[in-house]
Amino acid sequence: MTEFATTTRLRTPAGTWWLLGSLYTTQFLALGFLSVALVALLQEQGASMSRVSLIYLLGTVWAFKLLWAPLLDHFGWTRLGHYRGWLLLTQAGLVLAPLAMMALDPVVDFPAVYALAVLVAVLSATQDVATDAIACRTLPETERGLGNGIQTAGGLLGNLLGGGVLVMAYPSIGWSACMGWLAAGTAVSLAQLAWLSEPGQRLTPLAARTLYGRLRTFWPDAGGIGWLFVLLLFPFASGLAYGLVTPLLVASGWGMERIGLVTNVAGSLLSAGSALAAGWLLPRWGRRRALVMAAAINLFGSAALLAPWAGWGGVGGSDAALTLAVCLYFLCYTPLHVVLATLMMDRVHPASAGTDYSLQFSVFMLSSMGSATLAPLLTDALGMRDTLLVGAVAALASVVLAWRPRLSTPPAPATAPTPARPS
């Protein structure tokens, strides 16, 4: 496959871009709010840490979406559109769930609220599978970079609005009003779906058994163990650094309010901006150059967090320099996410788009979340500086590996899995 030519005119209609951005944003609105607000409310009421820990389990639902992604590829609606039907169903559920929570007290009625929160997590993960499948089948190769830039930026914006802005408004407007705003914001995407038209070619559903078999047969088609290793190594460095951002700032004497402002607000905005920029530049640079540049930028961002040990911030240093280092990290880690997501999209088959993409993204997410979880444990054993050095070495290895031409050029499409009779 040759590098993609520079394009200045988008083939995908503007309405589709707005819809994708809206879907990727609203899938995180309610989940972002509940993940932050419920923790704060339970802690204020003196709830046990075992109950508080239940909230953190909500985010792990996304790591398991590959288990039901094949069902979305297999079952569909002819009249509504195969994946459009799933989007209508999940988006409607994401509107109704907050409305159902309006009359509940988040502390007194915690079991019911938590059950609905789990439903929100499942619906948002399922909506993401369908949205990714639509994007894979709709966007031409030259526009997938921009599509994944919008995907990343939309998720960050949804978290910022739900887990940031609305959480800050909660003391003034209360629980019921917050639920109303979440439902209203999510309903915007539901209304936009009325104008969605799936790609013209009719999708012939594969047998469920064939689709679940893709969890095993996909990797040889995608590049084998080498591509699997890439999805494990590349996000490891940024995940390790992410797990140490807050501990680093706490150790430097920062208060939680200031940490939240820099990481949740400034960090999210910088990450969203760099994601959109990476998506715009990708077709102009080509896959290989973009992958090398994104890996190098990620190395720079991971290394920036070593600033306190170079005398540029923290104890005895400048807090402004430490702020700059953290902002550089958030600015530098999302381009690699965008490029890798685009390469994942290049490797999917239209008949198993949801399964293929979810499988790759779950591996990526497992490495990122796993390294962030591992970071404090490594810090106990090695110290914070040496743990960050481990991440920097992993980022450097990613830069070296990114030079391999085969990574940015997916293998020739394999023969499509044979459709079986509908089950």
C-alpha positions, -999 to +999 in steps of 0.1 A: +000+000+000+014+034-009+013+064+013-019+083+011-020+115-010-026+148+006-063+157+005-078+191+010-114+182+003-133+158+026-154+132+009-174+124+040-204+147+045-202+174+072-233+159+089-215+126+094-185+143+110-208+162+134-226+130+143-194+110+150-180+139+171-213+140+190-215+102+195-179+100+208-186+129+232-220+119+246-209+083+252-188+096+280-211+123+295-230+103+320-202+078+327-178+106+334-201+124+358-211+092+377-175+081+380-165+113+397-196+125+415-206+092+431-171+088+446-172+123+461-208+119+474-200+085+490-169+098+506-187+129+520-212+106+536-185+084+552-192+054+531-168+024+533-139+022+509-153-011+497-185+007+485-164+035+470-143+010+451-174-002+433-175+031+414-141+025+399-152-008+385-175+011+361-146+019+339-134-017+336-166-025+316-151-010+285-122-035+286-146-064+281-167-050+253-149-074+228-170-101+245-202-089+230-189-069+200-194-100+177-231-099+186-234-064+172-217-076+139-241-106+137-274-091+147-288-060+130-319-043+116-324-042+078-348-013+079-330+008+105-295+001+093-273-027+108-253-005+132-277+025+132-302+003+149-277-005+177-269+032+180-306+042+183-311+015+210-280+023+231-283+061+227-320+060+238-309+039+268-282+065+277-310+092+277-334+072+297-310+060+324-303+095+338-340+103+337-346+072+358-320+085+383-337+119+387-361+107+414-334+087+433-311+098+461-275+088+452-267+078+488-300+065+502-309+047+470-273+037+461-281+001+450-306+013+424-283+042+413-254+018+410-274-007+390-283+021+366-247+033+365-236-002+355-262-001+328-248+032+316-213+017+314-226-012+294-246+010+270-217+034+265-193+006+257-218-010+233-225+024+217-188+027+211-186-006+193-213+004+170-199+039+164-164+025+157-180+000+132-198+029+115-166+049+113-146+019+099-172+013+072-180+049+064-147+068+064-123+064+034-087+056+042-075+092+037-100+104+063-096+078+091-069+099+107-092+128+112-120+104+123-098+091+151-087+125+160-124+134+165-129+101+184-101+109+209-110+146+212-147+137+217-140+113+245-118+139+263-145+165+258-172+142+271-151+135+302-144+172+307-181+182+305-195+153+325-167+146+349-156+183+352-181+210+344-212+192+356-195+180+387-185+215+396-221+227+390-235+199+412-233+218+445-254+246+430-280+228+409-283+194+427-286+158+416-319+159+397-308+189+376-275+172+367-294+141+356-316+163+334-286+180+318-270+146+311-302+133+295-306+165+274-270+165+262-271+128+253-304+133+234-286+156+209-268+126+194-301+106+194-318+133+173-288+134+149-291+097+142-323+104+123-302+116+094-275+088+095-273+068+064-250+037+065-227+028+036-246+018+005-233-018+003-255-042+022-238-059+051-242-097+051-240-107+087-216-135+096-225-164+118-219-156+155-195-186+157-175-172+128-173-138+145-162-152+178-136-171+159-122-138+147-109-133+183-084-160+173-080-157+135-078-119+133-041-116+144-025-135+115-045-113+091-035-081+109+003-088+111+007-115+136+025-113+169+043-082+157+012-061+156+000-075+189+033-065+204+029-030+191-005-026+207+010-037+240+043-017+239+033+016+225+007+026+251+027+012+279+050+042+283+022+068+283+001+047+307+030+043+331+035+081+331-002+088+335-003+066+366+024+089+382+011+124+372-011+128+404+014+112+428+042+134+413+022+166+419+011+155+454+047+148+463+056+183+450+031+198+475+002+206+452-034+207+465-062+186+449-079+217+435-048+228+416-041+192+405-077+189+391-074+222+372-041+213+355-049+176+348-087+175+342-092+209+326-059+221+310-048+186+303-080+175+286-081+206+264-045+202+254-050+165+247-081+172+226-063+198+206-033+177+199-056+148+189-074+169+163-041+182+150-027+147+147-058+136+128-055+165+104-018+160+097-019+122+093-031+120+057-007+148+048+023+131+063+014+095+055+010+066+079+047+058+084+059+093+090+030+101+113+037+069+134+074+078+138+066+114+147+038+104+171+061+079+189+089+106+191+064+131+205+052+105+230+088+100+241+093+137+247+061+139+268+071+109+289+106+123+294+092+158+304+079+143+337+115+137+347+118+175+352+117+174+390+149+153+390+166+178+367+160+207+391+132+222+369+103+218+393+090+202+425+109+208+458+134+236+454+123+242+419+097+261+399+061+251+401+056+268+368+081+245+352+064+215+367+031+228+353+047+231+319+061+195+322+027+181+330+010+201+303+036+188+278+028+152+288-009+157+281-001+175+248+022+147+236+005+114+244-027+116+223-011+118+188+002+083+192-033+072+203-048+087+171-022+072+147-025+037+163-063+039+162-061+047+125-038+017+119-063-004+138-091+008+115-070-001+084-069-037+096-106-044+101-129-063+077-162-046+069-182-077+079-166-079+113-157-042+119-170-041+154-153-073+165-119-065+148-116-030+161-128-038+196-103-067+198-074-044+190-086-015+211-091-038+241-055-049+239-044-013+236-066-004+266-054-034+287-018-022+282-025+014+290-047+007+321-024-021+332+007+001+331-011+029+349-021+005+376+014-009+377+030+025+381+025+029+419+037-007+425+069+000+405+074+032+424+073+014+457+101-009+444+122+014+422+112+050+432+094+075+411+123+086+390+134+051+380+098+042+372+095+071+349+128+061+333+113+026+326+085+044+308+109+065+289+129+035+278+096+018+266+088+050+247+123+050+231+118+014+220+085+025+204+103+051+183+128+025+171+100+000+163+080+027+145+106+029+117+096-006+105+076+000+073+054-031+078+038-015+109+023+014+090+013-007+060-013-034+070-011-068+053-031-073+021-067-080+031-073-117+038-102-136+023-133-125+040-148-149+066-175-169+048-210-158+058-231-186+072-268-189+074-282-164+099-286-177+134 
